Amino acid sequence: MKAIRQLALVFLACASLLLSACGGSYSRGIFEGQVMGQSEAVVMERVGKPDVAETADAKQHKFVYKGRTFDTNANGQKDVEAIITFEKDASGQFVATAVYFS
């Protein structure tokens, strides 16, 4: 019984380390689900400040996140970039309309 308890503690410690190593990293699907249709402020609240924000264009804005996403279909390989494109909605507010991964 004592051995099982020790094994469970080792397993929990390993799981905690793995989860902490993934901090700030998102699968493509989760990332896209968190940002699509959201305003720039909500996107930053949900996935953090972008590494690059291109907001000079009056019609389209882009946020670039570097090394924060991974492809579950490619054995968890990290993407170099995730680029969110924002366009104005009917009310004139910029909302996320597309996400590109590279």
SVG drawing of the C-alpha trace seen along z (x, -y; Angstrom):
<svg xmlns="http://www.w3.org/2000/svg" viewBox="-23 -54 33 56">
<polyline fill="none" stroke="black" stroke-width="0.4" points="0.0,0.0 2.8,-2.4 4.5,-1.7 1.3,-2.6 1.0,-5.8 4.6,-6.7 4.1,-5.9 1.0,-8.1 3.0,-11.0 5.7,-10.5 3.1,-10.5 1.5,-13.7 4.9,-15.4 5.7,-14.5 2.3,-15.6 2.8,-18.9 6.2,-19.4 4.8,-18.6 1.9,-21.0 4.1,-23.8 6.4,-23.4 3.4,-24.0 2.5,-27.4 1.6,-29.9 1.5,-27.3 -1.7,-26.4 -2.7,-23.8 -3.8,-25.3 -7.5,-24.4 -7.6,-25.9 -5.8,-29.0 -8.1,-29.5 -11.2,-28.9 -10.0,-31.5 -9.5,-34.3 -11.9,-33.9 -14.6,-36.6 -13.1,-38.4 -11.9,-42.0 -8.2,-42.9 -8.7,-43.5 -10.3,-40.1 -7.6,-38.3 -4.9,-39.9 -6.8,-39.0 -7.2,-35.3 -3.8,-34.5 -1.6,-37.4 0.2,-40.3 1.4,-39.7 5.0,-39.7 4.3,-42.0 1.2,-44.2 0.6,-45.8 -2.2,-48.3 -1.3,-51.2 -3.7,-50.0 -7.2,-51.5 -8.8,-48.4 -6.9,-45.5 -4.8,-44.8 -2.5,-41.8 -1.2,-40.3 1.8,-37.9 2.5,-35.4 5.9,-33.6 6.4,-30.1 3.2,-30.0 1.2,-27.4 1.8,-23.8 0.3,-21.3 -1.2,-18.3 -1.3,-16.6 2.5,-16.8 3.4,-15.3 3.2,-18.6 5.7,-20.4 5.8,-24.1 4.7,-26.7 7.2,-29.5 4.3,-32.0 0.6,-32.3 -0.8,-35.4 -4.3,-36.7 -5.9,-39.0 -8.5,-41.5 -11.0,-43.3 -13.8,-45.8 -17.2,-44.4 -20.5,-46.2 -20.1,-48.3 -16.6,-49.4 -14.7,-47.4 -11.7,-45.2 -12.5,-41.5 -10.4,-38.4 -11.4,-37.0 -8.6,-34.6 -5.7,-32.7 -2.6,-31.5 0.0,-29.2 3.6,-28.7"/>
</svg>
